[in-house]
């Protein structure tokens, strides 16, 4: 059995579901936003047994699930209207942790195991790992010392960007002279500053052995917020494509979104590896069969597990 676990409105859930339907594949789509009240969950350890329980019909035994594609990290779980914000946050954290416990120990295919997403919790940590795996990274400074930030800005000749250190989404901003007047605010929160690399953005989606590169032409420093950005499929050298596969594999990611920038000289710099990429946005604009590759992988794993059992 293939399980899709996440919000029903999630575009990636819809895309993978449509790809499975196009292949006449049986699967269960479970709306995580109906947990924990409408849909209930049980996990027993060390047996690693349990089930999902529904208002009607038979439970879905965890042992029947052979392959999982999930978007649990983007779920707002079911809460009562009278809950306070703190109570809502608590329920969300507890439900996330309950699912993470199962997804991390599930014997079948999980795209992706939550434990493999941990590297993205600290961007400096992640790019340090990426550099060890052979991809170049921009010069980076993490600091909340105003004088250090100013020195780094001067060191890279005023060609710098800044963004969040954690996985919390932020808009990548070009650092300007005016920003130097606000450096005293760093005492309240550290910042990640990086050398600004000139070149073309390329998002590479890796699905197991498949590589789907997309060239992005944008005027904004963060192309995600550029409504006029142009996206088109592109080719990578065999060496760079293999390096992307190596990075995803080493980080334990079956599915990854790798952000590169290619310089005019042809050198590739890696900025980040997204463990839960929103690939539908790229797929809709390029026609690349990313969801189909995910679906095929789920089917293959489900059939393989079924034969072994």
C-alpha positions in Angstrom: 0.0 0.0 0.0 1.2 3.5 -0.9 0.3 6.3 1.6 0.2 10.0 0.8 0.2 11.8 4.1 -0.2 15.6 4.3 -2.7 18.4 3.8 -5.1 17.7 0.9 -4.6 21.2 -0.4 -0.8 20.8 -0.8 0.1 21.1 -4.5 2.8 18.3 -4.2 0.3 15.9 -2.6 -2.1 16.6 -5.5 0.6 16.2 -8.2 1.9 12.9 -6.8 -1.7 11.7 -6.3 -2.5 12.6 -9.9 0.6 10.7 -11.2 -0.4 7.6 -9.2 -4.0 7.8 -10.6 -2.6 8.1 -14.1 -0.8 4.8 -13.5 -4.0 3.2 -12.2 -2.2 2.7 -8.9 -4.1 2.1 -5.7 -3.1 4.4 -2.8 -4.5 6.0 0.3 -4.5 9.8 0.7 -4.7 10.7 4.3 -5.4 14.3 5.3 -3.1 15.1 8.1 -5.3 18.1 9.1 -7.9 15.6 10.3 -5.5 14.3 12.9 -5.8 13.8 16.0 -9.6 14.0 16.4 -11.3 12.8 13.2 -8.4 10.4 12.3 -6.5 8.8 15.2 -3.1 7.3 15.2 -1.4 4.6 17.2 2.3 3.4 17.2 3.5 0.6 19.5 7.2 0.2 20.2 9.4 -1.9 20.1 7.0 -3.8 17.9 6.7 -0.9 15.4 3.0 -1.8 15.0 0.0 0.5 15.0 -2.7 1.9 12.8 -4.7 4.9 11.6 -8.3 4.8 12.9 -11.1 6.5 10.9 -14.7 7.5 11.9 -15.9 4.7 9.5 -14.4 1.6 8.0 -11.5 -0.6 9.0 -8.3 0.8 10.4 -5.2 1.2 8.2 -2.6 -1.0 9.7 0.9 0.5 9.6 2.3 -2.9 8.5 0.2 -2.6 5.3 2.0 0.6 4.3 4.9 -0.1 2.0 5.8 3.3 0.8 5.1 6.9 2.0 5.3 10.3 0.5 4.5 12.9 3.2 4.2 16.6 3.7 3.7 16.4 7.5 6.0 19.3 8.1 3.5 21.6 6.4 0.4 20.4 8.3 -1.8 22.4 10.7 -3.3 19.6 12.8 -6.9 19.4 14.0 -7.6 21.6 17.1 -10.7 22.9 18.9 -11.8 26.4 18.3 -11.4 27.4 21.9 -7.7 26.4 22.0 -5.2 29.2 22.9 -2.3 29.8 20.5 0.0 28.0 23.0 -2.4 25.0 23.0 -2.5 25.0 19.2 1.3 25.0 19.0 1.5 22.2 21.5 -0.9 20.0 19.6 1.0 20.7 16.3 4.4 19.8 17.9 3.0 16.6 19.5 1.4 15.4 16.3 4.5 16.2 14.3 6.6 14.2 16.8 4.2 11.3 16.8 4.4 11.0 13.0 8.2 11.5 13.0 8.6 8.6 15.3 6.8 6.3 12.9 8.3 7.8 9.7 11.8 7.5 10.9 11.5 3.8 11.9 9.2 2.7 9.1 10.9 -0.3 7.3 9.7 0.7 3.8 10.4 3.8 1.6 9.7 7.2 3.1 10.1 10.3 1.1 11.8 11.8 3.1 12.5 10.5 6.6 12.2 13.5 9.0 15.6 12.7 10.5 17.2 13.3 7.1 15.7 16.8 7.0 17.7 17.8 10.1 20.6 19.2 8.1 18.3 22.0 6.9 17.7 23.2 10.5 21.0 25.0 10.3 22.0 26.3 6.9 25.6 26.9 7.9 25.9 23.3 9.0 24.3 22.0 5.8 26.5 23.9 3.4 29.5 22.8 5.4 28.5 19.3 4.7 27.8 20.1 1.1 31.3 21.6 0.7 32.8 18.4 2.1 30.9 16.4 -0.5 32.5 18.3 -3.3 30.3 21.3 -4.3 31.6 24.8 -3.9 29.9 27.1 -1.5 30.0 30.9 -1.1 32.1 32.6 1.6 29.8 32.7 4.6 29.8 34.5 7.9 27.4 33.9 10.8 27.6 36.6 13.5 25.8 39.0 15.8 28.8 41.2 16.1 28.2 44.4 14.1 32.0 45.0 13.5 32.4 41.5 12.2 29.5 41.9 9.8 30.9 45.2 8.5 34.4 43.6 8.1 32.9 40.8 6.0 30.9 43.2 3.9 34.2 45.0 3.1 36.1 41.7 2.6 33.7 40.7 -0.2 33.8 44.2 -1.8 30.3 45.1 -0.8 29.0 42.1 -2.8 26.9 40.3 -0.1 23.5 38.9 0.7 21.9 38.0 4.0 19.2 35.5 5.0 18.0 33.4 7.9 20.3 30.8 9.5 17.5 28.3 10.3 15.0 26.5 8.1 12.5 29.3 8.7 11.8 30.9 5.4 13.2 34.3 4.8 13.6 36.6 1.7 17.2 36.6 0.5 18.2 40.3 0.5 21.1 42.1 -1.1 23.2 43.8 1.6 23.5 47.5 0.9 25.4 50.5 2.4 22.2 51.6 4.1 22.1 48.2 5.9 25.4 49.0 7.6 23.6 51.7 9.7 21.4 48.9 11.1 24.1 46.5 12.2 23.6 47.4 15.9 20.4 45.3 15.7 22.5 42.2 15.3 22.8 42.1 19.1 19.2 40.9 19.2 19.6 38.1 16.7 22.5 36.6 14.7 22.5 36.7 10.9 24.0 34.7 8.0 25.9 36.8 5.5 27.2 35.4 2.2 29.3 36.5 -0.7 27.1 37.4 -3.6 27.9 35.1 -6.5 27.2 36.5 -10.0 25.6 34.0 -12.3 22.4 32.1 -13.2 20.2 30.3 -10.6 19.5 26.6 -11.2 17.2 24.5 -9.0 18.0 20.9 -9.3 15.4 18.4 -8.2 16.9 15.0 -7.4 14.5 12.0 -7.3 16.7 9.0 -6.5 18.8 8.7 -9.6 16.8 11.2 -11.7 18.0 14.8 -12.0 15.7 17.6 -13.1 17.6 20.9 -13.5 15.7 24.2 -14.0 17.3 27.5 -15.1 15.7 30.5 -13.5 16.1 34.0 -15.0 15.0 36.6 -12.5 15.7 40.2 -11.6 15.1 39.8 -7.9 17.8 38.4 -5.6 15.3 35.8 -4.4 13.6 34.5 -7.5 10.8 32.9 -5.5 9.4 36.3 -5.0 9.9 37.5 -8.6 6.6 37.1 -10.4 8.3 37.8 -13.7 10.9 35.1 -13.3 11.3 32.8 -16.3 11.9 29.1 -15.7 13.2 26.6 -18.3 14.6 23.1 -18.2 18.4 22.9 -18.7 21.2 20.5 -18.9 24.0 19.8 -16.3 27.3 18.3 -17.0 27.6 14.6 -16.1 30.0 15.6 -13.3 27.7 18.2 -11.8 24.6 15.9 -12.1 26.5 13.2 -10.3 27.6 15.6 -7.6 23.9 16.5 -7.0 23.0 12.9 -6.6 25.9 12.4 -4.2 24.8 15.2 -2.0 21.2 14.0 -1.9 22.3 10.5 -1.1 24.8 11.6 1.6 22.1 13.7 3.3 19.7 10.7 3.3 17.3 12.4 0.9 15.4 10.4 -1.7 13.9 13.7 -3.0 15.8 17.0 -2.7 15.8 20.5 -4.2 19.3 21.7 -4.6 19.9 25.5 -5.2 22.9 26.2 -7.4 24.2 29.3 -9.1 26.3 28.8 -12.2 28.9 31.5 -12.8 29.8 32.8 -16.3 33.0 30.7 -16.0 30.9 27.6 -15.4 31.6 27.0 -11.7 28.7 25.8 -9.6 28.0 27.1 -6.1 25.5 25.5 -3.8 23.4 27.7 -1.5 21.1 25.2 0.1 19.5 21.7 -0.1 15.7 21.7 0.5 14.6 18.4 2.0 10.9 19.1 1.3 11.0 20.9 -2.1 7.8 22.5 -3.5 8.5 21.0 -6.9 5.0 21.6 -8.3 5.8 25.2 -8.9 8.7 24.2 -11.1 6.9 21.3 -12.8 3.9 23.5 -13.7 6.3 26.0 -15.5 8.6 23.5 -17.2 6.7 20.3 -17.8 9.4 18.3 -16.1 7.9 15.0 -14.8 9.1 15.3 -11.2 5.8 14.0 -9.6 5.8 11.1 -12.1 9.4 10.2 -10.9 8.2 10.3 -7.3 5.2 8.2 -8.1 7.2 5.6 -10.0 9.6 5.3 -7.0 6.7 4.8 -4.6 5.2 2.1 -6.9 8.6 0.3 -7.3 9.2 0.3 -3.5 5.6 -0.9 -2.8 5.9 -3.8 -5.3 9.4 -4.7 -4.0 8.2 -4.7 -0.3 5.2 -6.8 -1.4 7.4 -9.4 -3.0 9.6 -9.7 0.0 6.7 -10.1 2.3 
